[in-house]
């Protein structure tokens, strides 16, 4: 994991992921914004202990610190020294701290210490074996009543032939992905443009939905909610202009997962039928067509459809 992280998040790229600029890429507009809203409205409570895995330069982590209140405690775990330094310098709150750590290795945290574990756009930077180790650590540090929420690339993101200047992937790598019989762990590099100017390197390590679900099950976690997040035409035109849009995706691009401990479900504290379906079929009901609001830069949250419009 360290080679990929150090290649993407370093002293040269740090300005693109610092402060509110983090929210001005497509993953911020259609991913981080909706996830922060979901956390604030449905997951994080005052006084919670929250662990943010792959905290980067810390901007979303800082927003979570505001959700827990002064009695809460938020810890951001980050591998990149450059990003960690930026987080400690620019994202400060009495209930917020950052620690260096590789999220694919044992975390420097006690068992069952967290009410909530979050991860913004980190699972798709992990190879399958790393993802499995990460999810096992998530299960270990979650309290019995805790929840984990992850934002990642959607398994179907590369299944449609979209062409967006503000989010682009290497064509030869995409062709290798599409031609591969076994696509698991295929790495597809790309570029993301920032509304405020500039762009930076990104990468997606592909994981099928089945692979993620199996990894969750093996880690002792159960998927209790999943939300498909679409890039909608109206917002794309508003943010990046019509010249940046040659062909809209016909698949979701981002994917938000909510997880709990499977032991909690099995013990009757949640829907045991969901767990039975999860383990036997690896196909819990997908919640397609959900409406989520997104947070536009410089504006109050507004209810906006993220369903496909083109």
Secondary structure, DSSP 8 states (H G I E B T S, - for coil): -HHHHHHHSSTTTGGGGSGGGGGGSHHIIIIIHHHHHHIIIII--TT-EEEEET-TTSHHHHHHHHHH-TT-EEEEEE--HHHHHHHHHH---TTEEEEE--TTS--SS-TT-EEEEEEES-GGGS-HHHHHHHHHHHHHHEEEEEEEEEEEE-TTGGGS--EETTEEE-HHHHHHHHH-SS-TT-EEEEEEE-TTS-EEEEEEE---HHHHHHHHHHHTEEEEEEEEE---HHHHHHHH-GGGEEE--SS--EEEEEEEEHHHIIIIIS-HHHHHHHHHHS-----TT----B--TTS--B----S---
